[in-house]
Amino acid sequence: MFKSGFIAILGRPNVGKSTFFNAIVGDKISIVANKPQTTRNRITGIKNLPDAQLIFLDTPGMHKPKTPLNRAMVQAAQDTIGDTDLVLVIVEADSAIGPHDLFLIEALAAAHAPVFLAINKIDRVEKPSLLPLIDQYSRLYDFAGIFPISALKGNGIDELLSCLKEALPEGPQLFPDDIATDATERFIAGEFIREQITLMTSQEIPYVTAVTIDAFKEDEEKNLIRISATIHVEKDSQKAIMIGKQGAMLKKIGTQARLSMEKLFGAKVFLELFVRVKKDWTSSDKMLREFGLIK
């Protein structure tokens, strides 16, 4: 008997969804940064087991949106809720239940599938503090199971996976067993660039930045990939910050992004970056659509 199905990963910003996603998949596919709202698109990751295929969908953080960009991100997550075989909600063990968590619980009304809860970052708290938190969440929603985990340390992951597998329906293998994601290399390259921007810049810069891949050419004989990408910002002042003094910031971003790409792609990467101003793009439906953030 083989089981397969889609599992939505939901949670408010910065609870460790992408860390969990990468740990399950075994490759760095979804970008990770200690800043909220890092993930913008729904990303697919595939966990292959001898008798099952678990297809995880990493989604943007659920929060009450205030801008067109944030609304697009939250909509991407909400659209996933009623569209999968299982739902996995991730919360933090070291954080009290807040408005964003309650907003997410309300959104679960659209779920037509069993919903599991993973309480992440248990490595940061003492065990006795978990019991009241488990009790509070169990009163808010009838979860199919509640699992304390540490995505970073790997604690509780095997038990969670086992229960998710058991809850999946019988079905065929949906993806080849030698791939970890259906995301294109172009998409991943753009995400790696955006990850370094998020890590290296501050204040509003990560949130007003979009990346497009202009060219992606593979030279198999030389085991080389040539990538040309554009970083879009909203203002000239942001462009100046992104480039940095004598181009230092742009070079630093490019170097670190290139190293991440080479590790995943298994090839040398030549990366060329440009910075352009797209005024107020985060408030423009046309630009959000052009950057692939809304349909």
C-alpha positions as CSV (number, residue, x, y, z in Angstrom):
1,M,0.0,0.0,0.0
2,F,1.5,3.3,-1.1
3,K,0.4,6.7,0.2
4,S,0.8,10.1,-1.3
5,G,-0.6,13.6,-0.9
6,F,-0.1,17.3,-0.4
7,I,0.6,18.9,3.0
8,A,0.2,22.7,3.5
9,I,2.7,24.2,6.0
10,L,1.1,27.2,7.6
11,G,2.1,29.6,10.4
12,R,2.6,33.2,11.2
13,P,5.8,34.9,10.0
14,N,9.2,33.7,11.4
15,V,8.0,30.6,13.3
16,G,10.5,28.3,11.4
17,K,8.3,27.0,8.5
18,S,11.1,27.3,6.0
19,T,13.7,25.7,8.4
20,F,11.3,22.8,8.9
21,F,10.6,22.6,5.1
22,N,14.4,22.4,4.3
23,A,15.0,19.9,7.1
24,I,12.3,17.6,5.7
25,V,13.4,17.9,2.1
26,G,17.1,17.5,2.9
27,D,18.1,20.4,0.7
28,K,18.1,24.1,1.0
29,I,15.1,25.1,-1.2
30,S,13.2,27.6,0.8
31,I,15.2,30.7,1.9
32,V,15.7,31.3,5.6
33,A,16.3,34.6,7.4
34,N,15.6,35.8,11.0
35,K,13.2,38.4,9.6
36,P,9.4,38.1,9.1
37,Q,7.7,37.7,5.7
38,T,10.8,36.2,4.0
39,T,8.8,33.6,2.1
40,R,6.6,35.2,-0.6
41,N,5.6,32.3,-2.9
42,R,4.2,28.8,-2.3
43,I,7.1,26.4,-2.7
44,T,6.9,22.6,-3.1
45,G,9.2,20.2,-1.4
46,I,9.0,16.4,-1.8
47,K,9.8,13.8,1.0
48,N,10.2,10.3,-0.4
49,L,9.7,7.3,1.8
50,P,9.7,3.6,0.8
51,D,5.9,3.4,1.1
52,A,4.9,7.1,0.7
53,Q,5.5,10.4,-0.9
54,L,4.8,13.5,1.2
55,I,4.6,16.7,-0.8
56,F,5.0,19.7,1.4
57,L,3.9,23.2,0.4
58,D,5.8,26.0,2.2
59,T,3.7,29.2,2.3
60,P,4.1,32.8,3.2
61,G,3.5,33.7,6.9
62,M,-0.1,34.3,7.9
63,H,-0.7,37.8,9.2
64,K,-3.2,40.6,9.0
65,P,-2.1,42.3,5.7
66,K,-1.9,46.1,5.3
67,T,-0.3,46.5,1.8
68,P,-1.1,44.9,-1.6
69,L,2.1,42.9,-1.4
70,N,1.2,41.5,2.0
71,R,-2.3,40.8,0.9
72,A,-0.9,38.8,-2.1
73,M,1.3,36.8,0.3
74,V,-1.4,36.0,2.7
75,Q,-3.8,35.1,-0.1
76,A,-1.2,32.6,-1.4
77,A,-1.2,30.9,2.0
78,Q,-5.0,31.0,2.4
79,D,-5.5,29.5,-1.1
80,T,-3.5,26.5,0.1
81,I,-5.7,25.7,3.1
82,G,-8.6,24.1,1.2
83,D,-6.4,22.7,-1.5
84,T,-4.4,20.0,0.2
85,D,-4.8,16.5,1.8
86,L,-3.4,17.6,5.1
87,V,-2.6,20.9,6.9
88,L,0.3,21.4,9.2
89,V,0.3,24.5,11.4
90,I,3.6,25.5,12.9
91,V,3.8,27.8,16.0
92,E,6.6,28.7,18.4
93,A,7.1,27.1,21.8
94,D,8.7,30.3,23.2
95,S,5.9,32.7,22.2
96,A,2.5,33.3,23.7
97,I,-0.6,33.0,21.4
98,G,-1.0,36.4,19.7
99,P,-3.3,38.1,17.1
100,H,-1.5,36.5,14.1
101,D,-2.0,33.0,15.6
102,L,-5.7,33.7,16.2
103,F,-5.9,35.1,12.6
104,L,-4.5,31.8,11.4
105,I,-6.8,29.7,13.5
106,E,-9.8,31.6,12.1
107,A,-8.5,30.9,8.5
108,L,-8.6,27.1,9.3
109,A,-12.3,27.2,8.9
110,A,-11.6,26.8,5.2
111,A,-9.8,23.5,5.8
112,H,-11.5,20.4,4.5
113,A,-8.7,18.1,5.7
114,P,-7.2,17.0,9.0
115,V,-5.1,19.8,10.6
116,F,-2.0,18.9,12.7
117,L,-0.1,21.3,15.0
118,A,3.7,21.4,15.4
119,I,5.0,23.4,18.3
120,N,8.5,24.4,17.1
121,K,11.6,25.6,18.8
122,I,11.2,23.3,21.9
123,D,15.0,23.5,22.3
124,R,14.4,27.1,23.6
125,V,12.0,26.2,26.5
126,E,11.7,24.0,29.5
127,K,9.4,21.0,29.1
128,P,6.9,22.0,31.8
129,S,6.0,25.2,29.9
130,L,4.8,23.2,26.9
131,L,1.8,21.6,28.6
132,P,-0.1,24.8,29.2
133,L,0.6,25.9,25.6
134,I,-0.6,22.6,24.2
135,D,-3.8,22.9,26.3
136,Q,-4.4,26.5,25.0
137,Y,-4.1,25.4,21.4
138,S,-6.2,22.3,21.9
139,R,-9.0,24.6,23.1
140,L,-8.8,26.8,20.1
141,Y,-9.0,24.1,17.4
142,D,-9.7,20.4,17.2
143,F,-6.3,19.4,15.9
144,A,-5.7,15.8,14.6
145,G,-2.5,15.7,16.5
146,I,-0.1,18.1,18.4
147,F,3.6,17.5,18.2
148,P,6.4,19.4,20.0
149,I,9.4,19.6,17.6
150,S,12.6,21.4,16.9
151,A,13.1,21.9,13.2
152,L,16.7,23.1,13.8
153,K,17.7,20.2,16.0
154,G,15.5,17.5,14.4
155,N,13.7,16.7,17.6
156,G,10.2,15.1,17.1
157,I,10.4,15.2,13.3
158,D,10.3,11.4,12.8
159,E,7.2,11.0,14.9
160,L,5.5,13.9,13.2
161,L,6.3,12.5,9.7
162,S,5.1,9.1,10.7
163,C,1.7,10.4,11.8
164,L,1.4,12.6,8.7
165,K,2.1,9.6,6.5
166,E,-0.6,7.5,8.2
167,A,-3.1,10.3,7.7
168,L,-2.5,10.6,3.9
169,P,-4.7,8.8,1.5
170,E,-3.6,5.8,-0.6
171,G,-2.3,7.0,-3.9
172,P,0.4,6.7,-6.6
173,Q,3.8,8.4,-6.6
174,L,3.2,11.8,-8.0
175,F,6.8,13.0,-8.6
176,P,10.0,11.1,-9.5
177,D,11.8,9.9,-6.4
178,D,15.1,11.7,-7.3
179,I,13.8,15.3,-7.1
180,A,13.3,17.4,-4.0
181,T,11.2,20.2,-5.5
182,D,9.3,21.2,-8.6
183,A,10.6,24.7,-8.3
184,T,12.7,25.7,-11.3
185,E,16.4,26.5,-11.0
186,R,15.6,30.0,-12.2
187,F,13.2,30.5,-9.3
188,I,15.6,29.1,-6.7
189,A,18.4,31.4,-8.0
190,G,16.2,34.4,-7.6
191,E,15.3,33.3,-4.1
192,F,18.9,32.8,-3.1
193,I,19.7,36.4,-4.2
194,R,16.7,37.7,-2.2
195,E,17.8,35.7,0.8
196,Q,21.2,37.5,0.9
197,I,19.5,40.9,0.5
198,T,17.3,40.0,3.5
199,L,20.3,39.0,5.5
200,M,22.6,41.9,4.6
201,T,20.2,44.9,4.5
202,S,18.0,46.4,7.2
203,Q,14.9,48.5,7.8
204,E,12.5,48.5,4.8
205,I,15.0,47.3,2.1
206,P,14.2,43.6,2.2
207,Y,10.5,44.3,1.9
208,V,10.7,46.6,-1.1
209,T,13.0,44.3,-3.1
210,A,12.1,41.9,-5.9
211,V,14.4,39.8,-8.0
212,T,13.9,38.8,-11.6
213,I,16.2,36.4,-13.5
214,D,16.9,37.8,-16.9
215,A,19.1,35.0,-18.3
216,F,20.0,31.5,-17.1
217,K,22.3,29.7,-19.5
218,E,23.9,26.3,-18.8
219,D,27.2,25.2,-20.3
220,E,27.4,21.5,-19.6
221,E,30.8,21.0,-21.1
222,K,32.3,23.5,-18.6
223,N,29.9,22.6,-15.8
224,L,29.1,26.3,-15.7
225,I,25.8,28.3,-15.3
226,R,25.7,32.0,-16.3
227,I,23.0,34.0,-14.6
228,S,22.0,37.5,-15.1
229,A,19.5,39.0,-12.6
230,T,17.9,42.3,-11.7
231,I,17.2,43.6,-8.2
232,H,14.2,45.9,-8.2
233,V,13.6,48.6,-5.5
234,E,11.2,51.5,-5.2
235,K,13.4,54.5,-4.7
236,D,16.8,55.9,-5.8
237,S,17.9,56.0,-2.2
238,Q,17.2,52.3,-1.9
239,K,19.2,51.6,-5.0
240,A,22.2,53.5,-3.6
241,I,22.0,51.3,-0.4
242,M,21.7,48.1,-2.5
243,I,24.8,49.0,-4.6
244,G,26.8,50.3,-1.6
245,K,30.0,52.3,-1.6
246,Q,31.9,51.5,-4.8
247,G,29.6,48.6,-5.4
248,A,30.6,46.8,-2.2
249,M,27.1,45.7,-1.0
250,L,26.1,44.4,-4.4
251,K,29.3,42.4,-4.7
252,K,28.8,40.9,-1.2
253,I,25.2,39.9,-2.0
254,G,26.3,38.4,-5.3
255,T,29.2,36.4,-3.8
256,Q,27.1,34.8,-1.1
257,A,24.2,34.1,-3.4
258,R,26.6,32.5,-5.9
259,L,28.0,30.2,-3.3
260,S,24.5,29.0,-2.3
261,M,23.7,28.3,-5.9
262,E,26.9,26.4,-6.5
263,K,26.3,24.2,-3.5
264,L,22.8,23.3,-4.6
265,F,23.3,23.1,-8.4
266,G,26.6,21.3,-8.2
267,A,28.2,23.6,-10.9
268,K,30.2,26.8,-11.1
269,V,28.1,29.9,-11.3
270,F,28.9,33.2,-13.0
271,L,26.4,35.7,-11.5
272,E,25.8,39.2,-12.8
273,L,23.6,41.6,-10.8
274,F,21.9,44.9,-11.8
275,V,19.7,47.2,-9.7
276,R,16.8,49.1,-11.1
277,V,14.1,51.4,-9.6
278,K,10.5,50.4,-10.1
279,K,8.6,53.2,-8.3
280,D,6.0,51.9,-5.7
281,W,6.0,48.4,-7.2
282,T,4.7,46.9,-3.9
283,S,1.5,48.9,-4.3
284,S,1.0,48.0,-8.0
285,D,-1.1,45.0,-9.0
286,K,0.5,45.1,-12.4
287,M,4.0,44.9,-11.0
288,L,3.1,42.3,-8.4
289,R,1.7,40.2,-11.3
290,E,4.9,40.8,-13.4
291,F,7.0,39.6,-10.5
292,G,4.9,36.5,-10.1
293,L,3.5,37.4,-6.7
294,I,-0.2,37.4,-7.8
295,K,-2.0,35.6,-10.6
